[in-house]
Amino acid sequence: MLQKKKEREQKQNRRFRIHERIEIGHCLFLLREFLLSSLSVSESSKLSCRQMHVQASLEAKTWLFPGMGNSDARRKPFFIGKAIMVASVVALCIIFVKQPSFFKGTSQFSHHETGVTHVLVTGGAGYIGSHAALRLLKDSYRVTIVDNLSRGNLGAVKVLQELFPEPGRLQFIYADLGDGKAVSYSQNAFDAVMHFAAVAYVGESTLEPLRYYHNITSNTLTVLEAMAAHGVKTLIYSSTCATYGEPEKMPITEATPQAPINPYGKAKKMAEDIILDFSRRSGMAVMILRYFNVIGSDPKGRLGEAPRPELREHGRISGACFDAALGIIPGLKVRGTDYKTVDGTCIRDYIDVTDLVDAHVKALAKARPKTVGIYNVGTGKGRSVKEFVEACKKATGVQIKVEYLDRRPGDYAEVYSDPSKINRELNWTAQYTDLQQSLQIAWRWQKLHRNGYGGPRLSLIS
Ligand SMILES: NC(=O)c1ccc[n+]([C@@H]2O[C@H](COP(=O)([O-])OP(=O)(O)OC[C@H]3O[C@@H](n4cnc5c(N)ncnc54)[C@H](O)[C@@H]3O)[C@@H](O)[C@H]2O)c1
C-alpha cells in the first residue's frame, strides 16, 4: 500500500518536472529567439502571444538551445537587461495562455458576422490547404487553420499571416483533429469546413494502414460530430481518385464504381460514405471533390510544396523531379516502360493547385443545404510519365538523369478524369493545363526555398 503510494507520488513528481522543463524550454527558446538576429524582434512580435507559445513549445522539443553557453562578457549588462525584459514577456505570455478565458468569446472569430463567411481549413499548413487558405483570404473569407504540423509547415502559416495581418482575418490553431475539444468549435463561429487534413501517401498507407484509417476515416467522423454539435452546416471534403481503384474504362466519371485498392483510397472512400450517410439526415451542404494528381504552386511565389524529407521515399513525381534537379537525389527512377500507352509509361492527370483551390471556392459558393455534390477535379487530359519528365527538364533547365526500371506492383497504366460534370455544374475549368508552365512556377519556389519554409524540420505527432 505504502509502496504504491510512494510510486504514485514519484510518478506525479516526474510528470511535474517534465512539464516544468517544457515551460522552462519555452522561456529559454523565447529568450533565444529574442536575442538571435536571424529571427528579428519585429518578426517575432508579429506573432500573437499564443502563437509564440505554440512555436516555442514545438521548437522546445527539438532544440538544445545552442549558443546559451556563448556568453560575451562585454555584452553582459545589455544581455541582463534584455533577459529581464524577455523573462517578463514570457511570464506574461504564460499567464495569458493559462487564463481559461483568454481565447473565449471576445474575438471576431467567435461571432457570426453578416456578409463574412468563416471557413475552418483543416490541414491549412499543408501544401493544398495553405494554397486554399491563401485564396480564401484573398477573396475576403475569414479563415481559421487547424493543423497539428505533423506534415505541414508553420512557415506557410506565417506567410499567410504576414499577407493578411488585419484582425479577424486569419487565426491558427495548433491541434490534432482527433481532439475535437482542442479545435475549439465551441469558441469559434465557423460557417463552413474545408477538410484537407490527412496523411496522403499511397505507399505509406500500405505499410501503416491503421494510421491511415485513424487519421482519415476516424478524424473525419470527429470533424462531422463536432460540426453537428455546433451547427456548422457546410462541408467541402478533399477526396481522391484513389477511391476509384483500377477502373477498366477511361476517363473516370463520378459514376465510375469506387473500388479502392489501397488503405489510403479505402480510408477516403469510408470517410466519403460516412459523410454521405450523415448528410442524408442532417440537411448538410456537402461537396466532395475527388482530386487527381496535384502539382504546381502559387504563381506569385508566396507558397510552395514542402513535404518532409523523410517522406521522400513515398513522394510524388513532381517532388522527385525537383529533388533530382536540385541534386538532392541522383536522378529520377521511372518504373514501367511496357504499359499499353503511347510511350509505354503510365498516364496520369495532373491538376494545378491553383485550379484545384479555385474548384474549392466555386464548390463552397454553390454548396446548398440538403444537397451533395460529388466532382472529379482533373484536367481531363492524361500525360505520360515520359512527357512529365521532359516537361520537368525544360522547366528546371537541368538535364535530369533518368533511370528506367521494371514496373512497380500495384501501379495502373492509365488514370485520367472526365471533368465535364464540374465544368457544367460549377462552371469550373482547369486554366493551368500547360505542364511545363506549372512546373516552372513550382520550380521558381523550390529554387528559392531549398530548405522548404526554412528552420528545423520538426517531427511531431502524426
Ligand atoms: N497532393 C495530392 O496530389 C492529393 C491528391 C488527392 C487528394 N489529396 C488530398 O488533399 C488533402 C491535402 O493533401 P496535401 O497534399 O496538401 O497534404 P499535406 O501533407 O501537404 O497536408 C496535410 C496537412 O494536414 C495536417 N494533418 C494531418 N493529420 C492531421 C491531424 N490529425 N490533425 C491536424 N492536422 C493534420 C498535416 O500536418 C498537413 O499540414 C489530403 O486530404 C489528401 O488526401 C491530395
The ligand as an ORCA input file, in Angstrom:
! r2SCAN-3c Opt
* xyz 0 1
  N      -1.436     16.086    -53.094
  C      -2.176     15.338    -53.901
  O      -1.759     15.008    -55.035
  C      -3.561     14.894    -53.476
  C      -4.337     14.142    -54.366
  C      -5.618     13.752    -53.972
  C      -6.115     14.120    -52.733
  N      -5.326     14.819    -51.877
  C      -5.895     15.170    -50.551
  O      -5.693     16.541    -50.300
  C      -5.536     16.791    -48.898
  C      -4.313     17.648    -48.658
  O      -3.166     16.956    -49.158
  P      -1.735     17.654    -49.236
  O      -1.064     17.130    -50.455
  O      -1.867     19.125    -49.061
  O      -1.022     17.011    -47.979
  P      -0.068     17.699    -46.891
  O       0.576     16.600    -46.138
  O       0.784     18.728    -47.515
  O      -1.113     18.434    -45.944
  C      -1.887     17.768    -44.989
  C      -1.918     18.623    -43.734
  O      -2.762     18.009    -42.764
  C      -2.122     18.087    -41.498
  N      -2.632     16.982    -40.678
  C      -2.518     15.642    -40.920
  N      -3.119     14.959    -39.960
  C      -3.644     15.866    -39.085
  C      -4.378     15.762    -37.887
  N      -4.697     14.588    -37.364
  N      -4.752     16.899    -37.237
  C      -4.423     18.117    -37.747
  N      -3.723     18.270    -38.886
  C      -3.340     17.160    -39.551
  C      -0.636     17.967    -41.802
  O       0.178     18.486    -40.771
  C      -0.543     18.773    -43.092
  O      -0.313     20.139    -42.814
  C      -5.488     15.407    -48.259
  O      -6.747     15.123    -47.719
  C      -5.190     14.466    -49.416
  O      -5.713     13.191    -49.206
  C      -4.075     15.214    -52.216
*
